[in-house]
Amino acid sequence: MASGSARPLKMTELKELSLAELKLRLHDWQDNLEAIRFQLDSGQLPNTARVRQIRRDIARLRTVIREVELGVRKPKGAEA
């Protein structure tokens, strides 16, 4: 899964995913954030900027999911 990658998510990548895939990724990133925060609290996280990056990725996912729910954006596999 992409949750271990060091690069941020791109909106163009997220636009290509189905609603189920978006929700799965959101869950994975939230779990990843929990693990990263634990490392931060225990002093084992060398890159503290990673917390901010993950929070922004979660916000991007939530934005796309909300747009799909409101009908602003069509999920992959939906008719145009």
Helices and strands as residue ranges (DSSP letters): G 2-4, H 11-15, H 19-41, H 49-70
